[in-house]
Each structure stands twice: as C-alpha cells, then as structure tokens.
Amino acid sequence: MQSEMRVINEMVQQESAFVDDVINEVKKVIVGQSYMVDRTLLALLTGGHILLEGVPGLAKTLTVNTISKTIKTDFQRLQFTPDLLPADLIGTLIYSQQTGEFSVKKGPIFSNLVLADEINRAPAKVQAALLEAMQERQVTIGDTTFPLSEPFVVMATQNPIEQEGTYPLPEAQIDRFMLMIRVGYPTRAEELEIMERMSIGRQAEVTPVVTPEAILNARKVVEQVYMDDKIKEYIVDLVFATREPERYGLKDIQHYMDHGASPRASIYLNRAARGHAFLKHRGYVIPEDIKSIGEDVLRHRISLSYEAEADEVSVEDVVQRIFEGVDVP
C-alpha cells in the first residue's frame, strides 16, 4: 500500500505542475476571486460542469474566458437571451435546393469549453437543450447523434433569480452541474487594484500553458487519487443526512428540507474531493477535502421548505448543520 501511495503521489506531483502555471496566468487579468478560479479548475480536472451565480460585474465571464485562453483548445461563448432558440445552441438541419438534401449545421455547443453566459435569462426550452450534451456528452440533430469531443465542460453563469428577466433553471438541469458557486464582491484592497488596472485601459495578455491532452491525462490521474473506504462512507452519510436527517440526530433541520440530494451528489462529492486533493498536489483524499467542496456540491441539490424561507434559513445554513452533525472519520 505504501509503495502504491508513493507512486500515486509522484504521479500527482508530476501531472499537477501545470495548475500553478494556469493560476499565475489568470492572475494577470483577474484580481482576487481565487475561490472561483480554483473551483473552475476543479471542474476542468474532473469533467464536471460548473454554475457561477452572482450579480453582474463580478468577473464571472472574464474568469471563464481567461482560463480558456490558458488552454490550447476550442472555446465558445453563448449569450443566453429570451429570444434564443435551441437550434442556436445545438445546430439544425439545412435544406439545399441544389442537391435536394438536408445537411447538418452544427451549433456552438460543439466545442471543448462552452460558456453559457447568463443561462437563466433564456426560456426553459433552451436550457433543456443543454441536458443531453451535459449528461450524455452527445447532441442529436434530426435523426443523427453526434458525440462531443473531450474535454467538454459547460461553464455557466447566472444572475440571482430575484433579478428582473431571469428564469429559474429546471431541477433536472441544475442537478447536472457538479458545482454551484456563489460569487461575492471583491475586498476593498482588491477593488482598488481593479480600479487601477482598468484605468490604464490595457488588458494583460494571457499565454496558453496547457494542452487538452494534458487536461485529459490529469483527469486519469485524478481518478487514481486514493480514497479510503471510511471517506467513502463519510460521503454517503452526508448525502443520506440530507434525506433522513433524523437518523443523524438532525431533527432540528428536518422540517426545513422538502427533499434531499440525489445520488449524483455522492458521485460528485467523490470526484470533486479527488480533484481538490489533486489541486493541492496530494495523492490521497482527507476529510478536509470533502468539507471544502461539500457546500458547492450540495447547495443546489437540496430543496428548502416554506418554513425555511419563513425562518430565513438558507441552504448554506442547512449544509453547515449537516457537516456539524455527521461524524468525521
């Protein structure tokens, strides 16, 4: 076991070397927001999709765009609007009068990195068009199904649903995002630096430092990051605590939840914890990895009751209580 751990650690050290290079390049453009940058990299390394929520102007789009420039790969930005159609996203069949035949025109979804900007400003039928691509990694146009090339990651941004002109995402779609990140305001010092940089009117150039092949190789190493059986049991306990809180001595929050997390939560907690360990240049998972990514994996998978709203209890409050109540191995 010790020799295997040593081999895994060496592999992680070797394959994760590019992470620091990517972060350094991103820092040329992005001030602060290190949490958002780390989580976006985590999504890339695990093949999961990520949803960034925050008010306009917090560099959500700029962060995704900048990270994409550090990778030598295809990138497409889609601005979601109320008049967007599914065909604008996935493509359509075009009839040729000369040949009398239909040909396929692929949409912008056929890219490695897809930025769905302000995804909740488009109607449900457009949001639903992403479902097959996000889950099955394929798109059906007419009678033909086309596989999407790897790496394929959807990085979506959304404005808080309280804002005008937003549509809540369907539960089936929001569950397909591995991570949901709440993006906050910069600190006072960061805002001063942002103001100074923007006053120059010249943006720093970002150099591509990693290839898609390196990302795919890193994913294979992430899958090999060691996770003890007790950690796996811990993950399952956390997810079951969202469904049967009374079993874990959490009766005080039982009435705040309408339903708990789906089995995808267990899968994504496992994958995200391995990815988090990889980002820390570690070849094994510890409970702190689960705690670090737990809120981002669970917050959009727990449905709160009206009682929670009446008592001003947030989903973050519930998740924190779950982590306090479940025994750590």
N, C-alpha and C positions, 0 to 999 in steps of 0.2 A: 504493500500500500504506500509506504513512504517513497519508494522509487517511482511509483506512478505519479504521486503528487508532485515530486520534483520535476518530472518530465512535463506535466501539465503546467506547472509554474513557469518553466522555461519557455514553453510554447506561448503562454500568455504574455510574458515579458517581451518576446520577440514580435508577436503579431500586433500587440497594442502600442508599439512605438509610435505609430502614425497619429495616435489620438492627440498627443500633446502638440504635434505639428498643426493639426487641424484647429485646435483651440487657439493656438498662437496666431494663426492666420485670421480667424474670426475676430479676435480682439483688436485687429487693425481697424475694423469697421464698427463693431458692436461694443458699446460701453456698458459694463455691468451685465446683467441678465445671464450670469454664469449658470444659474439653475436651468433656465430654458435651453441654453446651449447644450448642457450635459444631457438633458432628457431627450433632446433631438438626436444627439449622437447615439444615445441608448436605443432609440427606435431604429436607427440605421443598422446598428450592430445585431439586433435581434429580429429584424424583418417585421417589426410591428408598426402599426400606423399610430400617428400622434395627433391629438387635437389641442390646440393652443387657444385658450379663452382669455380675453381681456379687452378693455376699452381701446378705441383707435389711438394710434400714435405711440404704442409701446414697443415698437421694433419687431413685432411678430413676423411680419412678412419679410423684413430686411434680414432677420436672423436666418430664416429658412433659405432665402435667396443667397446669402453669403456662404452658408455651409455647402450649398450645392456647387458653388464656384470652387470650393476646395477639392471637389471630386471631379475627375475627368469622365463625366457621364452626361446623359441626356436629362434635361430639366424643363418642365413645363409649368407655367403659372396660369391658373384658371381663375378669372374674376367671376365669382358667383353673383348673379343678379336676378331679380324677379322674373325677367323675360327669358332667362336661359332655358334651352331645351335639352333633353337627354342626348339628342344627336350631336349637339355642340360639344358634348363631352366624350362620347364613345365612338362617334362616327356614324356613317349612314351608307345606304346603297344609292348609287347614282346611275341613272339610265342613259345610255349612249344611243343617240339616234342613228349614228353611222353603223354601228355593229348590231343594234337591236338587243343588246345585252346589258345586264347590270354589273357594275364594278363597285368594289368596296373602297370607300374613302375613310381611312382610319382617323379617329379623333385624337386630341392631345393626351388622352389617358394612356396612349401607347408611348410611355416614357419611363425612365427609371425612377426619377423623383418627380412627384406631382404635388404642386402647391395648390390646394383648394382654398382660395382666399375668400374670407367671409362666407363660409359654406352655408351658414344659416340665413343668408339673405336670398337663397333660391328656394322655390317651392319643393314640396316633398317628392314629386316625381323625378326631379333632377337629382336630389340627394339619393333617392333609391337607385338611380342608375349606377352609383358607385358600389352598390352592395356586392355584386358578382365579382367585380375587379378586386375589391378589398379582401374578400374571403377566399374565392377560388383562384385568384390570380389569372383570370381569363375574362374575355369580353365576347359576347355574342352579338353579331350584326347579321340580321336576316336569319339564314339557316346555318351560318358558319360560326364556329367558335375559334377564337384566336387566343393563344396563350400570351401572357405578358412576360417580357424579358426581366430577368433578375439582375441586380436588386431592384425590387419595386416597392416603394414606400409612398403612402399618401400622408402628406403633412398638411393638415387643415387648420385654418384659423377661424374663429367665430367671435362675434361681439356678444356681450351678455344679453340674454333673451329679454331683459327689461327694455332694451333699446328699441326705438321705432324701426319698423321694416324688417324684423327678424322672425324666423320660423323655427320652432323647436325641432331638433333632429329626431327622427323616428328612433324608438328604443332599439330596434333591430340593427340600425346603423351605428348608433353611438356605442353599442356593445362591441362592435368590431374594431374600435380603436383600443390599442393596448394601453395607451397612456392619455390622460386628460390633465393638462397643466393650466393652472390659474396664474396668469402673468400679472405681476404687480408693477407699481410705479418705481422708478429709479430712486436711489438715495439723493440727498441734497448735493453731495460731492460729485456723484455720477452725473446729475443733471447739469452741473456747472461745466463738466468736461464735455458733455454732449453739446451744450450751447457753444463752447469754444470751437469744437470741431466743425459744427455746422456753419459757424460764422465765416469760416475760410472758404466754403463753397466748393471744396475739392475733396472727393472721397478717396480713401486709400485703395490701392489695387490689391486684390487677393490672388494668390498664386495657387494653382491646383497642386496638392501634395499627396493625393492618394488616388488609386485607380479602383474601378468597380471590382476587379479581381481581388484586390486586397481586402475590400469590404466583405466579399463572399468567403474568402479564406478566414477572415476574422470571425465570421458567423460560425464556421465549422469548429473553431477553437472555443467559442462561447458555449457551444453545445456540449463540449467536453469538460467545462469547468465543473469541479467536483461539488456535489451537494449531498450531504449526509441524510440518511433516512429520517433522522429526527427533525431536520429542517423541512423536509417534505411533509411530515406530519404537522408541523407548525403552520405551514401554508394552508393545508386542508382545514385545520382547526379555525384559522382566521376566516376562511370563506364560510364554513359552517356556522360560525358565530354570527354572520350576517343573516342567516336563515333561521337558526334556532338559538337565539341569544340566551334563552333561559337555561340551556344546557351548560353554559359557561358563566353562570352567575350574573348575567347582564339583563335582568328583568327590568331595570330602570330605563333601558332604551328600546325594549321590545315594541312598545306602542308607538315609537317614532318611525318604524320601518314598515312599509307596505309589502315589499319583497326584497330579498337579499340578492347577492351576486350570483351570476351564472357560473357554470363550470369553466367558462373562458377565463374567469378571474384566477382560478387555480393554475391554469396553463400559463397565463401571462405573468403571474407572480413568480412562477418558476423561471420562465425565460428572462424576465426583466431583472431578477436577482442575479442570475448568472452574468447578464450583460453589465450590471452595476459592478460586480466583482472584477470583470474584465477591464472596465474603465479605471478601476483602482489598481490595475496591474497585478491582480491577485487571481490565483488559480483555484480558489475554493470559496464557497458561499458561507457567510456568517449571518446570524440573526439581524445584525445591523443593516445588512443589505435589504432584507425583507422590509424592515421598518422604514428605510429610506425611500423605497419606491412604492410602499403599500398604499399610501393615500392616493397617489396618482393612478394606480391600477383600479382602486375600489370606488373612488368618489362618483364616477358616472355609472356605476353598476348597482347602486343602492337607491331604491325609490323611497322617499320620505313620505310620511303620512301628513294629514292636515294638522294633527296635533303638534308635530314638529314645527310646522310653519307658525302655528299659534304661539308656541313657546319660544319661537326664534332660535330653534336648534338647527344648525347647519349639518350637512352631510360630513363635513370635516370633524365636527364635534362627535358625531356617531362613530366615525372611523377611529378617532383617537381613543374613544372609550373602549372600542373593541380591542385595540392593541394593548390597552391597560389591563383588560380583563382576561386575555388569553395568556396562559403560561408560556414563557420563553424557554426553549430547550437549553 
